[in-house]
Amino acid sequence: MKFDGEEHLGVIAQEVEGVYPQLVSTDSSGYKSVNYTNLVAPLIEAIKELKSEKDAEIDELKTKNDALNTRLSALEATLK
């Protein structure tokens, strides 16, 4: 997003407000702003949670892959 002629990154205040209303304030003109300082901790926790879920998914896929490789080896042995 460009603002004051410069490129800026940000989040949509209304989306943050739906999850963390305490991090969003609205001024007298109705403009919303996000307290980014207090948003850091929830974002870090979300990243940790996603990583944990992905790690579990990877472990499950490795287990399934090992089982399939074992079955494949057994089938190949019967064909020899």
mmJSON file of the N, C-alpha and C atoms, coordinates in Angstrom:
{"data_MODEL":{"atom_site":{
"group_PDB":["ATOM","ATOM","ATOM","ATOM","ATOM","ATOM","ATOM","ATOM","ATOM","ATOM","ATOM","ATOM","ATOM","ATOM","ATOM","ATOM","ATOM","ATOM","ATOM","ATOM","ATOM","ATOM","ATOM","ATOM","ATOM","ATOM","ATOM","ATOM","ATOM","ATOM","ATOM","ATOM","ATOM","ATOM","ATOM","ATOM","ATOM","ATOM","ATOM","ATOM","ATOM","ATOM","ATOM","ATOM","ATOM","ATOM","ATOM","ATOM","ATOM","ATOM","ATOM","ATOM","ATOM","ATOM","ATOM","ATOM","ATOM","ATOM","ATOM","ATOM","ATOM","ATOM","ATOM","ATOM","ATOM","ATOM","ATOM","ATOM","ATOM","ATOM","ATOM","ATOM","ATOM","ATOM","ATOM","ATOM","ATOM","ATOM","ATOM","ATOM","ATOM","ATOM","ATOM","ATOM","ATOM","ATOM","ATOM","ATOM","ATOM","ATOM","ATOM","ATOM","ATOM","ATOM","ATOM","ATOM","ATOM","ATOM","ATOM","ATOM","ATOM","ATOM","ATOM","ATOM","ATOM","ATOM","ATOM","ATOM","ATOM","ATOM","ATOM","ATOM","ATOM","ATOM","ATOM","ATOM","ATOM","ATOM","ATOM","ATOM","ATOM","ATOM","ATOM","ATOM","ATOM","ATOM","ATOM","ATOM","ATOM","ATOM","ATOM","ATOM","ATOM","ATOM","ATOM","ATOM","ATOM","ATOM","ATOM","ATOM","ATOM","ATOM","ATOM","ATOM","ATOM","ATOM","ATOM","ATOM","ATOM","ATOM","ATOM","ATOM","ATOM","ATOM","ATOM","ATOM","ATOM","ATOM","ATOM","ATOM","ATOM","ATOM","ATOM","ATOM","ATOM","ATOM","ATOM","ATOM","ATOM","ATOM","ATOM","ATOM","ATOM","ATOM","ATOM","ATOM","ATOM","ATOM","ATOM","ATOM","ATOM","ATOM","ATOM","ATOM","ATOM","ATOM","ATOM","ATOM","ATOM","ATOM","ATOM","ATOM","ATOM","ATOM","ATOM","ATOM","ATOM","ATOM","ATOM","ATOM","ATOM","ATOM","ATOM","ATOM","ATOM","ATOM","ATOM","ATOM","ATOM","ATOM","ATOM","ATOM","ATOM","ATOM","ATOM","ATOM","ATOM","ATOM","ATOM","ATOM","ATOM","ATOM","ATOM","ATOM","ATOM","ATOM","ATOM","ATOM","ATOM","ATOM","ATOM","ATOM","ATOM","ATOM","ATOM","ATOM","ATOM","ATOM","ATOM","ATOM"],
"id":[1,2,3,4,5,6,7,8,9,10,11,12,13,14,15,16,17,18,19,20,21,22,23,24,25,26,27,28,29,30,31,32,33,34,35,36,37,38,39,40,41,42,43,44,45,46,47,48,49,50,51,52,53,54,55,56,57,58,59,60,61,62,63,64,65,66,67,68,69,70,71,72,73,74,75,76,77,78,79,80,81,82,83,84,85,86,87,88,89,90,91,92,93,94,95,96,97,98,99,100,101,102,103,104,105,106,107,108,109,110,111,112,113,114,115,116,117,118,119,120,121,122,123,124,125,126,127,128,129,130,131,132,133,134,135,136,137,138,139,140,141,142,143,144,145,146,147,148,149,150,151,152,153,154,155,156,157,158,159,160,161,162,163,164,165,166,167,168,169,170,171,172,173,174,175,176,177,178,179,180,181,182,183,184,185,186,187,188,189,190,191,192,193,194,195,196,197,198,199,200,201,202,203,204,205,206,207,208,209,210,211,212,213,214,215,216,217,218,219,220,221,222,223,224,225,226,227,228,229,230,231,232,233,234,235,236,237,238,239,240],
"type_symbol":["N","C","C","N","C","C","N","C","C","N","C","C","N","C","C","N","C","C","N","C","C","N","C","C","N","C","C","N","C","C","N","C","C","N","C","C","N","C","C","N","C","C","N","C","C","N","C","C","N","C","C","N","C","C","N","C","C","N","C","C","N","C","C","N","C","C","N","C","C","N","C","C","N","C","C","N","C","C","N","C","C","N","C","C","N","C","C","N","C","C","N","C","C","N","C","C","N","C","C","N","C","C","N","C","C","N","C","C","N","C","C","N","C","C","N","C","C","N","C","C","N","C","C","N","C","C","N","C","C","N","C","C","N","C","C","N","C","C","N","C","C","N","C","C","N","C","C","N","C","C","N","C","C","N","C","C","N","C","C","N","C","C","N","C","C","N","C","C","N","C","C","N","C","C","N","C","C","N","C","C","N","C","C","N","C","C","N","C","C","N","C","C","N","C","C","N","C","C","N","C","C","N","C","C","N","C","C","N","C","C","N","C","C","N","C","C","N","C","C","N","C","C","N","C","C","N","C","C","N","C","C","N","C","C","N","C","C","N","C","C"],
"label_atom_id":["N","CA","C","N","CA","C","N","CA","C","N","CA","C","N","CA","C","N","CA","C","N","CA","C","N","CA","C","N","CA","C","N","CA","C","N","CA","C","N","CA","C","N","CA","C","N","CA","C","N","CA","C","N","CA","C","N","CA","C","N","CA","C","N","CA","C","N","CA","C","N","CA","C","N","CA","C","N","CA","C","N","CA","C","N","CA","C","N","CA","C","N","CA","C","N","CA","C","N","CA","C","N","CA","C","N","CA","C","N","CA","C","N","CA","C","N","CA","C","N","CA","C","N","CA","C","N","CA","C","N","CA","C","N","CA","C","N","CA","C","N","CA","C","N","CA","C","N","CA","C","N","CA","C","N","CA","C","N","CA","C","N","CA","C","N","CA","C","N","CA","C","N","CA","C","N","CA","C","N","CA","C","N","CA","C","N","CA","C","N","CA","C","N","CA","C","N","CA","C","N","CA","C","N","CA","C","N","CA","C","N","CA","C","N","CA","C","N","CA","C","N","CA","C","N","CA","C","N","CA","C","N","CA","C","N","CA","C","N","CA","C","N","CA","C","N","CA","C","N","CA","C","N","CA","C","N","CA","C","N","CA","C","N","CA","C","N","CA","C","N","CA","C","N","CA","C","N","CA","C"],
"label_alt_id":[null,null,null,null,null,null,null,null,null,null,null,null,null,null,null,null,null,null,null,null,null,null,null,null,null,null,null,null,null,null,null,null,null,null,null,null,null,null,null,null,null,null,null,null,null,null,null,null,null,null,null,null,null,null,null,null,null,null,null,null,null,null,null,null,null,null,null,null,null,null,null,null,null,null,null,null,null,null,null,null,null,null,null,null,null,null,null,null,null,null,null,null,null,null,null,null,null,null,null,null,null,null,null,null,null,null,null,null,null,null,null,null,null,null,null,null,null,null,null,null,null,null,null,null,null,null,null,null,null,null,null,null,null,null,null,null,null,null,null,null,null,null,null,null,null,null,null,null,null,null,null,null,null,null,null,null,null,null,null,null,null,null,null,null,null,null,null,null,null,null,null,null,null,null,null,null,null,null,null,null,null,null,null,null,null,null,null,null,null,null,null,null,null,null,null,null,null,null,null,null,null,null,null,null,null,null,null,null,null,null,null,null,null,null,null,null,null,null,null,null,null,null,null,null,null,null,null,null,null,null,null,null,null,null,null,null,null,null,null,null],
"label_comp_id":["MET","MET","MET","LYS","LYS","LYS","PHE","PHE","PHE","ASP","ASP","ASP","GLY","GLY","GLY","GLU","GLU","GLU","GLU","GLU","GLU","HIS","HIS","HIS","LEU","LEU","LEU","GLY","GLY","GLY","VAL","VAL","VAL","ILE","ILE","ILE","ALA","ALA","ALA","GLN","GLN","GLN","GLU","GLU","GLU","VAL","VAL","VAL","GLU","GLU","GLU","GLY","GLY","GLY","VAL","VAL","VAL","TYR","TYR","TYR","PRO","PRO","PRO","GLN","GLN","GLN","LEU","LEU","LEU","VAL","VAL","VAL","SER","SER","SER","THR","THR","THR","ASP","ASP","ASP","SER","SER","SER","SER","SER","SER","GLY","GLY","GLY","TYR","TYR","TYR","LYS","LYS","LYS","SER","SER","SER","VAL","VAL","VAL","ASN","ASN","ASN","TYR","TYR","TYR","THR","THR","THR","ASN","ASN","ASN","LEU","LEU","LEU","VAL","VAL","VAL","ALA","ALA","ALA","PRO","PRO","PRO","LEU","LEU","LEU","ILE","ILE","ILE","GLU","GLU","GLU","ALA","ALA","ALA","ILE","ILE","ILE","LYS","LYS","LYS","GLU","GLU","GLU","LEU","LEU","LEU","LYS","LYS","LYS","SER","SER","SER","GLU","GLU","GLU","LYS","LYS","LYS","ASP","ASP","ASP","ALA","ALA","ALA","GLU","GLU","GLU","ILE","ILE","ILE","ASP","ASP","ASP","GLU","GLU","GLU","LEU","LEU","LEU","LYS","LYS","LYS","THR","THR","THR","LYS","LYS","LYS","ASN","ASN","ASN","ASP","ASP","ASP","ALA","ALA","ALA","LEU","LEU","LEU","ASN","ASN","ASN","THR","THR","THR","ARG","ARG","ARG","LEU","LEU","LEU","SER","SER","SER","ALA","ALA","ALA","LEU","LEU","LEU","GLU","GLU","GLU","ALA","ALA","ALA","THR","THR","THR","LEU","LEU","LEU","LYS","LYS","LYS"],
"label_asym_id":["A","A","A","A","A","A","A","A","A","A","A","A","A","A","A","A","A","A","A","A","A","A","A","A","A","A","A","A","A","A","A","A","A","A","A","A","A","A","A","A","A","A","A","A","A","A","A","A","A","A","A","A","A","A","A","A","A","A","A","A","A","A","A","A","A","A","A","A","A","A","A","A","A","A","A","A","A","A","A","A","A","A","A","A","A","A","A","A","A","A","A","A","A","A","A","A","A","A","A","A","A","A","A","A","A","A","A","A","A","A","A","A","A","A","A","A","A","A","A","A","A","A","A","A","A","A","A","A","A","A","A","A","A","A","A","A","A","A","A","A","A","A","A","A","A","A","A","A","A","A","A","A","A","A","A","A","A","A","A","A","A","A","A","A","A","A","A","A","A","A","A","A","A","A","A","A","A","A","A","A","A","A","A","A","A","A","A","A","A","A","A","A","A","A","A","A","A","A","A","A","A","A","A","A","A","A","A","A","A","A","A","A","A","A","A","A","A","A","A","A","A","A","A","A","A","A","A","A","A","A","A","A","A","A","A","A","A","A","A","A"],
"label_entity_id":["1","1","1","1","1","1","1","1","1","1","1","1","1","1","1","1","1","1","1","1","1","1","1","1","1","1","1","1","1","1","1","1","1","1","1","1","1","1","1","1","1","1","1","1","1","1","1","1","1","1","1","1","1","1","1","1","1","1","1","1","1","1","1","1","1","1","1","1","1","1","1","1","1","1","1","1","1","1","1","1","1","1","1","1","1","1","1","1","1","1","1","1","1","1","1","1","1","1","1","1","1","1","1","1","1","1","1","1","1","1","1","1","1","1","1","1","1","1","1","1","1","1","1","1","1","1","1","1","1","1","1","1","1","1","1","1","1","1","1","1","1","1","1","1","1","1","1","1","1","1","1","1","1","1","1","1","1","1","1","1","1","1","1","1","1","1","1","1","1","1","1","1","1","1","1","1","1","1","1","1","1","1","1","1","1","1","1","1","1","1","1","1","1","1","1","1","1","1","1","1","1","1","1","1","1","1","1","1","1","1","1","1","1","1","1","1","1","1","1","1","1","1","1","1","1","1","1","1","1","1","1","1","1","1","1","1","1","1","1","1"],
"label_seq_id":[1,1,1,2,2,2,3,3,3,4,4,4,5,5,5,6,6,6,7,7,7,8,8,8,9,9,9,10,10,10,11,11,11,12,12,12,13,13,13,14,14,14,15,15,15,16,16,16,17,17,17,18,18,18,19,19,19,20,20,20,21,21,21,22,22,22,23,23,23,24,24,24,25,25,25,26,26,26,27,27,27,28,28,28,29,29,29,30,30,30,31,31,31,32,32,32,33,33,33,34,34,34,35,35,35,36,36,36,37,37,37,38,38,38,39,39,39,40,40,40,41,41,41,42,42,42,43,43,43,44,44,44,45,45,45,46,46,46,47,47,47,48,48,48,49,49,49,50,50,50,51,51,51,52,52,52,53,53,53,54,54,54,55,55,55,56,56,56,57,57,57,58,58,58,59,59,59,60,60,60,61,61,61,62,62,62,63,63,63,64,64,64,65,65,65,66,66,66,67,67,67,68,68,68,69,69,69,70,70,70,71,71,71,72,72,72,73,73,73,74,74,74,75,75,75,76,76,76,77,77,77,78,78,78,79,79,79,80,80,80],
"pdbx_PDB_ins_code":[null,null,null,null,null,null,null,null,null,null,null,null,null,null,null,null,null,null,null,null,null,null,null,null,null,null,null,null,null,null,null,null,null,null,null,null,null,null,null,null,null,null,null,null,null,null,null,null,null,null,null,null,null,null,null,null,null,null,null,null,null,null,null,null,null,null,null,null,null,null,null,null,null,null,null,null,null,null,null,null,null,null,null,null,null,null,null,null,null,null,null,null,null,null,null,null,null,null,null,null,null,null,null,null,null,null,null,null,null,null,null,null,null,null,null,null,null,null,null,null,null,null,null,null,null,null,null,null,null,null,null,null,null,null,null,null,null,null,null,null,null,null,null,null,null,null,null,null,null,null,null,null,null,null,null,null,null,null,null,null,null,null,null,null,null,null,null,null,null,null,null,null,null,null,null,null,null,null,null,null,null,null,null,null,null,null,null,null,null,null,null,null,null,null,null,null,null,null,null,null,null,null,null,null,null,null,null,null,null,null,null,null,null,null,null,null,null,null,null,null,null,null,null,null,null,null,null,null,null,null,null,null,null,null,null,null,null,null,null,null],
"Cartn_x":[0.837,0.0,0.891,0.519,1.28,0.578,1.365,0.847,1.932,1.59,2.578,3.698,3.364,4.356,5.318,5.14,6.022,5.23,5.933,5.327,5.271,4.104,3.922,3.277,3.614,2.977,2.079,1.02,0.141,-0.892,-1.78,-2.893,-4.189,-5.265,-6.564,-7.143,-7.336,-7.768,-9.065,-10.0,-11.277,-11.082,-10.12,-9.855,-9.219,-8.283,-7.644,-8.687,-9.545,-10.567,-11.491,-11.745,-12.602,-12.006,-10.682,-9.995,-9.442,-8.862,-8.248,-8.769,-10.015,-10.595,-9.819,-9.131,-8.369,-7.162,-6.793,-5.637,-6.013,-7.303,-7.768,-8.471,-8.126,-8.816,-9.418,-10.475,-11.165,-11.151,-10.686,-10.641,-11.996,-12.086,-13.362,-13.893,-13.027,-13.461,-13.854,-13.713,-14.063,-12.915,-11.728,-10.566,-10.034,-9.743,-9.254,-7.744,-7.114,-5.67,-5.365,-4.256,-3.859,-2.649,-2.658,-1.508,-0.572,0.364,1.256,2.178,2.561,3.455,2.843,1.564,0.905,0.436,0.585,0.208,1.334,2.544,3.705,3.565,3.229,3.148,2.122,0.882,-0.056,0.433,1.124,1.641,2.716,3.585,4.618,3.983,2.978,2.289,1.595,1.015,0.351,1.358,2.527,3.576,4.023,4.199,4.591,3.539,2.274,1.188,1.174,1.32,1.344,2.527,3.684,4.873,4.648,4.045,3.772,2.817,1.785,0.839,1.534,2.378,3.096,4.073,4.759,5.684,4.934,3.748,2.946,2.506,2.131,1.717,2.883,4.05,5.244,5.574,5.501,5.76,4.781,3.503,2.49,2.784,3.165,3.472,4.712,5.7,6.896,6.536,5.671,5.243,4.517,3.61,2.88,3.833,4.782,5.758,6.599,7.032,7.804,6.989,5.698,4.832,4.676,4.492,4.356,5.647,6.781,8.066,8.271,7.843,7.942,7.081,5.85,4.956,5.527,6.075,6.649,7.826,8.676,9.817,9.355,8.311,7.786,7.216,6.502,5.95,7.059,8.076,9.195,9.93,10.03,10.711,9.937,8.621,7.831,7.916,8.265,8.357,9.694,10.669,12.011,12.149],
"Cartn_y":[-1.162,0.0,1.237,2.234,3.486,4.512,5.183,6.221,7.265,8.509,9.597,9.36,8.719,8.478,7.332,6.645,5.537,4.242,3.149,1.824,1.435,0.961,0.544,-0.842,-1.599,-2.895,-2.751,-3.519,-3.445,-4.548,-4.461,-5.408,-4.618,-5.305,-4.653,-4.611,-3.406,-3.217,-3.961,-3.963,-4.64,-6.14,-6.73,-8.163,-8.445,-7.606,-7.763,-7.572,-6.593,-6.277,-7.456,-8.256,-9.425,-10.477,-10.51,-11.509,-10.895,-9.712,-9.018,-7.582,-7.423,-6.074,-5.098,-5.608,-4.748,-4.109,-4.6,-4.058,-3.001,-2.73,-1.775,-0.608,0.585,1.771,2.517,3.277,4.048,5.51,6.37,7.796,8.452,9.731,10.446,10.522,10.336,10.337,8.954,7.943,6.576,5.774,6.382,5.654,4.703,3.495,2.483,2.368,2.064,1.838,0.636,-0.022,-1.241,-0.949,-1.472,-1.383,-2.535,-2.244,-3.286,-3.854,-3.047,-3.531,-4.717,-4.614,-5.696,-6.831,-6.644,-7.693,-8.703,-8.334,-9.194,-10.546,-10.555,-11.818,-12.784,-12.346,-13.291,-13.814,-12.973,-13.434,-14.496,-14.31,-15.313,-16.626,-16.552,-17.772,-18.464,-17.701,-18.288,-19.01,-18.418,-19.057,-20.354,-20.334,-21.56,-22.652,-22.272,-23.243,-23.835,-22.989,-23.485,-24.413,-24.055,-24.895,-26.253,-26.245,-27.49,-28.375,-27.758,-28.519,-29.1,-28.31,-28.786,-29.9,-29.756,-30.797,-32.111,-32.042,-33.244,-33.854,-32.994,-33.479,-34.142,-33.554,-34.137,-35.485,-35.592,-36.863,-37.934,-37.565,-38.52,-38.984,-38.056,-38.417,-39.295,-39.042,-39.894,-41.312,-41.429,-42.747,-43.501,-42.798,-43.429,-43.817,-42.963,-43.238,-44.465,-44.56,-45.725,-47.005,-46.94,-48.116,-48.52,-47.548,-47.852,-48.419,-47.886,-48.414,-49.85,-50.153,-51.517,-52.459,-52.029,-52.856,-53.049,-51.977,-52.051,-53.024,-52.955,-53.868,-55.31,-55.552,-56.904,-57.391,-56.546,-56.919,-57.193,-56.338,-56.538,-57.842,-58.182,-59.432,-60.656,-60.568,-61.716,-61.876,-60.798,-60.867,-61.37,-61.488,-61.923,-63.428],
"Cartn_z":[0.0,0.0,0.0,-0.772,-0.788,0.084,0.895,1.782,1.919,1.71,1.742,0.739,-0.394,-1.427,-1.13,-0.013,0.355,0.453,0.244,0.374,1.848,2.295,3.685,3.726,4.741,4.993,6.206,6.232,7.387,7.352,8.289,8.386,8.276,8.018,7.94,9.354,9.843,11.231,11.532,10.601,10.839,11.028,10.318,10.477,11.831,12.223,13.538,14.633,14.46,15.461,15.73,14.693,14.861,15.783,15.881,16.694,17.98,17.85,18.989,19.061,19.493,19.52,20.407,21.411,22.308,21.629,20.453,19.741,18.706,18.567,17.563,18.247,17.805,18.312,17.126,17.422,16.391,16.805,15.894,16.243,16.001,16.273,16.18,14.752,13.775,12.37,11.885,12.75,12.386,11.811,11.739,11.242,12.306,11.891,12.815,12.71,13.839,13.843,14.725,14.405,15.101,15.962,17.192,18.084,17.714,16.814,16.289,17.363,18.324,19.378,20.112,20.433,21.158,20.248,18.944,17.999,17.791,18.157,17.921,18.625,19.897,20.653,20.059,19.75,19.128,17.777,17.02,15.733,15.914,16.885,17.165,17.592,18.461,18.907,17.737,16.837,15.668,14.785,14.608,13.81,14.465,15.788,16.506,16.326,16.43,16.292,14.888,13.879,12.501,12.27,12.817,12.677,13.329,14.509,15.224,14.418,13.839,13.02,11.796,11.15,9.974,10.339,11.479,11.928,12.145,12.762,12.996,11.663,10.718,9.4,8.676,8.778,8.153,8.775,10.097,10.78,10.313,10.186,9.735,8.31,7.456,6.065,5.985,6.83,6.857,7.28,8.276,8.753,7.638,6.95,5.849,4.717,4.435,3.379,3.731,4.988,5.429,5.277,5.654,5.542,4.071,3.197,1.769,1.193,1.61,1.142,1.611,2.824,3.351,2.513,2.219,1.401,-0.001,-0.565,-1.903,-1.919,-0.928,-0.842,-0.747,0.041,0.166,-1.155,-1.87,-3.174,-4.182,-4.175,-5.102,-4.795,-3.526,-3.139,-3.641,-3.667,-4.148,-5.653,-6.359,-7.824,-8.304,-7.442,-7.842,-7.839],
"occupancy":[1.0,1.0,1.0,1.0,1.0,1.0,1.0,1.0,1.0,1.0,1.0,1.0,1.0,1.0,1.0,1.0,1.0,1.0,1.0,1.0,1.0,1.0,1.0,1.0,1.0,1.0,1.0,1.0,1.0,1.0,1.0,1.0,1.0,1.0,1.0,1.0,1.0,1.0,1.0,1.0,1.0,1.0,1.0,1.0,1.0,1.0,1.0,1.0,1.0,1.0,1.0,1.0,1.0,1.0,1.0,1.0,1.0,1.0,1.0,1.0,1.0,1.0,1.0,1.0,1.0,1.0,1.0,1.0,1.0,1.0,1.0,1.0,1.0,1.0,1.0,1.0,1.0,1.0,1.0,1.0,1.0,1.0,1.0,1.0,1.0,1.0,1.0,1.0,1.0,1.0,1.0,1.0,1.0,1.0,1.0,1.0,1.0,1.0,1.0,1.0,1.0,1.0,1.0,1.0,1.0,1.0,1.0,1.0,1.0,1.0,1.0,1.0,1.0,1.0,1.0,1.0,1.0,1.0,1.0,1.0,1.0,1.0,1.0,1.0,1.0,1.0,1.0,1.0,1.0,1.0,1.0,1.0,1.0,1.0,1.0,1.0,1.0,1.0,1.0,1.0,1.0,1.0,1.0,1.0,1.0,1.0,1.0,1.0,1.0,1.0,1.0,1.0,1.0,1.0,1.0,1.0,1.0,1.0,1.0,1.0,1.0,1.0,1.0,1.0,1.0,1.0,1.0,1.0,1.0,1.0,1.0,1.0,1.0,1.0,1.0,1.0,1.0,1.0,1.0,1.0,1.0,1.0,1.0,1.0,1.0,1.0,1.0,1.0,1.0,1.0,1.0,1.0,1.0,1.0,1.0,1.0,1.0,1.0,1.0,1.0,1.0,1.0,1.0,1.0,1.0,1.0,1.0,1.0,1.0,1.0,1.0,1.0,1.0,1.0,1.0,1.0,1.0,1.0,1.0,1.0,1.0,1.0,1.0,1.0,1.0,1.0,1.0,1.0,1.0,1.0,1.0,1.0,1.0,1.0,1.0,1.0,1.0,1.0,1.0,1.0],
"B_iso_or_equiv":[0.0,0.0,0.0,0.0,0.0,0.0,0.0,0.0,0.0,0.0,0.0,0.0,0.0,0.0,0.0,0.0,0.0,0.0,0.0,0.0,0.0,0.0,0.0,0.0,0.0,0.0,0.0,0.0,0.0,0.0,0.0,0.0,0.0,0.0,0.0,0.0,0.0,0.0,0.0,0.0,0.0,0.0,0.0,0.0,0.0,0.0,0.0,0.0,0.0,0.0,0.0,0.0,0.0,0.0,0.0,0.0,0.0,0.0,0.0,0.0,0.0,0.0,0.0,0.0,0.0,0.0,0.0,0.0,0.0,0.0,0.0,0.0,0.0,0.0,0.0,0.0,0.0,0.0,0.0,0.0,0.0,0.0,0.0,0.0,0.0,0.0,0.0,0.0,0.0,0.0,0.0,0.0,0.0,0.0,0.0,0.0,0.0,0.0,0.0,0.0,0.0,0.0,0.0,0.0,0.0,0.0,0.0,0.0,0.0,0.0,0.0,0.0,0.0,0.0,0.0,0.0,0.0,0.0,0.0,0.0,0.0,0.0,0.0,0.0,0.0,0.0,0.0,0.0,0.0,0.0,0.0,0.0,0.0,0.0,0.0,0.0,0.0,0.0,0.0,0.0,0.0,0.0,0.0,0.0,0.0,0.0,0.0,0.0,0.0,0.0,0.0,0.0,0.0,0.0,0.0,0.0,0.0,0.0,0.0,0.0,0.0,0.0,0.0,0.0,0.0,0.0,0.0,0.0,0.0,0.0,0.0,0.0,0.0,0.0,0.0,0.0,0.0,0.0,0.0,0.0,0.0,0.0,0.0,0.0,0.0,0.0,0.0,0.0,0.0,0.0,0.0,0.0,0.0,0.0,0.0,0.0,0.0,0.0,0.0,0.0,0.0,0.0,0.0,0.0,0.0,0.0,0.0,0.0,0.0,0.0,0.0,0.0,0.0,0.0,0.0,0.0,0.0,0.0,0.0,0.0,0.0,0.0,0.0,0.0,0.0,0.0,0.0,0.0,0.0,0.0,0.0,0.0,0.0,0.0,0.0,0.0,0.0,0.0,0.0,0.0],
"pdbx_formal_charge":[null,null,null,null,null,null,null,null,null,null,null,null,null,null,null,null,null,null,null,null,null,null,null,null,null,null,null,null,null,null,null,null,null,null,null,null,null,null,null,null,null,null,null,null,null,null,null,null,null,null,null,null,null,null,null,null,null,null,null,null,null,null,null,null,null,null,null,null,null,null,null,null,null,null,null,null,null,null,null,null,null,null,null,null,null,null,null,null,null,null,null,null,null,null,null,null,null,null,null,null,null,null,null,null,null,null,null,null,null,null,null,null,null,null,null,null,null,null,null,null,null,null,null,null,null,null,null,null,null,null,null,null,null,null,null,null,null,null,null,null,null,null,null,null,null,null,null,null,null,null,null,null,null,null,null,null,null,null,null,null,null,null,null,null,null,null,null,null,null,null,null,null,null,null,null,null,null,null,null,null,null,null,null,null,null,null,null,null,null,null,null,null,null,null,null,null,null,null,null,null,null,null,null,null,null,null,null,null,null,null,null,null,null,null,null,null,null,null,null,null,null,null,null,null,null,null,null,null,null,null,null,null,null,null,null,null,null,null,null,null],
"auth_seq_id":[1,1,1,2,2,2,3,3,3,4,4,4,5,5,5,6,6,6,7,7,7,8,8,8,9,9,9,10,10,10,11,11,11,12,12,12,13,13,13,14,14,14,15,15,15,16,16,16,17,17,17,18,18,18,19,19,19,20,20,20,21,21,21,22,22,22,23,23,23,24,24,24,25,25,25,26,26,26,27,27,27,28,28,28,29,29,29,30,30,30,31,31,31,32,32,32,33,33,33,34,34,34,35,35,35,36,36,36,37,37,37,38,38,38,39,39,39,40,40,40,41,41,41,42,42,42,43,43,43,44,44,44,45,45,45,46,46,46,47,47,47,48,48,48,49,49,49,50,50,50,51,51,51,52,52,52,53,53,53,54,54,54,55,55,55,56,56,56,57,57,57,58,58,58,59,59,59,60,60,60,61,61,61,62,62,62,63,63,63,64,64,64,65,65,65,66,66,66,67,67,67,68,68,68,69,69,69,70,70,70,71,71,71,72,72,72,73,73,73,74,74,74,75,75,75,76,76,76,77,77,77,78,78,78,79,79,79,80,80,80],
"auth_comp_id":["MET","MET","MET","LYS","LYS","LYS","PHE","PHE","PHE","ASP","ASP","ASP","GLY","GLY","GLY","GLU","GLU","GLU","GLU","GLU","GLU","HIS","HIS","HIS","LEU","LEU","LEU","GLY","GLY","GLY","VAL","VAL","VAL","ILE","ILE","ILE","ALA","ALA","ALA","GLN","GLN","GLN","GLU","GLU","GLU","VAL","VAL","VAL","GLU","GLU","GLU","GLY","GLY","GLY","VAL","VAL","VAL","TYR","TYR","TYR","PRO","PRO","PRO","GLN","GLN","GLN","LEU","LEU","LEU","VAL","VAL","VAL","SER","SER","SER","THR","THR","THR","ASP","ASP","ASP","SER","SER","SER","SER","SER","SER","GLY","GLY","GLY","TYR","TYR","TYR","LYS","LYS","LYS","SER","SER","SER","VAL","VAL","VAL","ASN","ASN","ASN","TYR","TYR","TYR","THR","THR","THR","ASN","ASN","ASN","LEU","LEU","LEU","VAL","VAL","VAL","ALA","ALA","ALA","PRO","PRO","PRO","LEU","LEU","LEU","ILE","ILE","ILE","GLU","GLU","GLU","ALA","ALA","ALA","ILE","ILE","ILE","LYS","LYS","LYS","GLU","GLU","GLU","LEU","LEU","LEU","LYS","LYS","LYS","SER","SER","SER","GLU","GLU","GLU","LYS","LYS","LYS","ASP","ASP","ASP","ALA","ALA","ALA","GLU","GLU","GLU","ILE","ILE","ILE","ASP","ASP","ASP","GLU","GLU","GLU","LEU","LEU","LEU","LYS","LYS","LYS","THR","THR","THR","LYS","LYS","LYS","ASN","ASN","ASN","ASP","ASP","ASP","ALA","ALA","ALA","LEU","LEU","LEU","ASN","ASN","ASN","THR","THR","THR","ARG","ARG","ARG","LEU","LEU","LEU","SER","SER","SER","ALA","ALA","ALA","LEU","LEU","LEU","GLU","GLU","GLU","ALA","ALA","ALA","THR","THR","THR","LEU","LEU","LEU","LYS","LYS","LYS"],
"auth_asym_id":["A","A","A","A","A","A","A","A","A","A","A","A","A","A","A","A","A","A","A","A","A","A","A","A","A","A","A","A","A","A","A","A","A","A","A","A","A","A","A","A","A","A","A","A","A","A","A","A","A","A","A","A","A","A","A","A","A","A","A","A","A","A","A","A","A","A","A","A","A","A","A","A","A","A","A","A","A","A","A","A","A","A","A","A","A","A","A","A","A","A","A","A","A","A","A","A","A","A","A","A","A","A","A","A","A","A","A","A","A","A","A","A","A","A","A","A","A","A","A","A","A","A","A","A","A","A","A","A","A","A","A","A","A","A","A","A","A","A","A","A","A","A","A","A","A","A","A","A","A","A","A","A","A","A","A","A","A","A","A","A","A","A","A","A","A","A","A","A","A","A","A","A","A","A","A","A","A","A","A","A","A","A","A","A","A","A","A","A","A","A","A","A","A","A","A","A","A","A","A","A","A","A","A","A","A","A","A","A","A","A","A","A","A","A","A","A","A","A","A","A","A","A","A","A","A","A","A","A","A","A","A","A","A","A","A","A","A","A","A","A"],
"auth_atom_id":["N","CA","C","N","CA","C","N","CA","C","N","CA","C","N","CA","C","N","CA","C","N","CA","C","N","CA","C","N","CA","C","N","CA","C","N","CA","C","N","CA","C","N","CA","C","N","CA","C","N","CA","C","N","CA","C","N","CA","C","N","CA","C","N","CA","C","N","CA","C","N","CA","C","N","CA","C","N","CA","C","N","CA","C","N","CA","C","N","CA","C","N","CA","C","N","CA","C","N","CA","C","N","CA","C","N","CA","C","N","CA","C","N","CA","C","N","CA","C","N","CA","C","N","CA","C","N","CA","C","N","CA","C","N","CA","C","N","CA","C","N","CA","C","N","CA","C","N","CA","C","N","CA","C","N","CA","C","N","CA","C","N","CA","C","N","CA","C","N","CA","C","N","CA","C","N","CA","C","N","CA","C","N","CA","C","N","CA","C","N","CA","C","N","CA","C","N","CA","C","N","CA","C","N","CA","C","N","CA","C","N","CA","C","N","CA","C","N","CA","C","N","CA","C","N","CA","C","N","CA","C","N","CA","C","N","CA","C","N","CA","C","N","CA","C","N","CA","C","N","CA","C","N","CA","C","N","CA","C","N","CA","C","N","CA","C","N","CA","C","N","CA","C","N","CA","C","N","CA","C"],
"pdbx_PDB_model_num":[1,1,1,1,1,1,1,1,1,1,1,1,1,1,1,1,1,1,1,1,1,1,1,1,1,1,1,1,1,1,1,1,1,1,1,1,1,1,1,1,1,1,1,1,1,1,1,1,1,1,1,1,1,1,1,1,1,1,1,1,1,1,1,1,1,1,1,1,1,1,1,1,1,1,1,1,1,1,1,1,1,1,1,1,1,1,1,1,1,1,1,1,1,1,1,1,1,1,1,1,1,1,1,1,1,1,1,1,1,1,1,1,1,1,1,1,1,1,1,1,1,1,1,1,1,1,1,1,1,1,1,1,1,1,1,1,1,1,1,1,1,1,1,1,1,1,1,1,1,1,1,1,1,1,1,1,1,1,1,1,1,1,1,1,1,1,1,1,1,1,1,1,1,1,1,1,1,1,1,1,1,1,1,1,1,1,1,1,1,1,1,1,1,1,1,1,1,1,1,1,1,1,1,1,1,1,1,1,1,1,1,1,1,1,1,1,1,1,1,1,1,1,1,1,1,1,1,1,1,1,1,1,1,1,1,1,1,1,1,1]
}}}
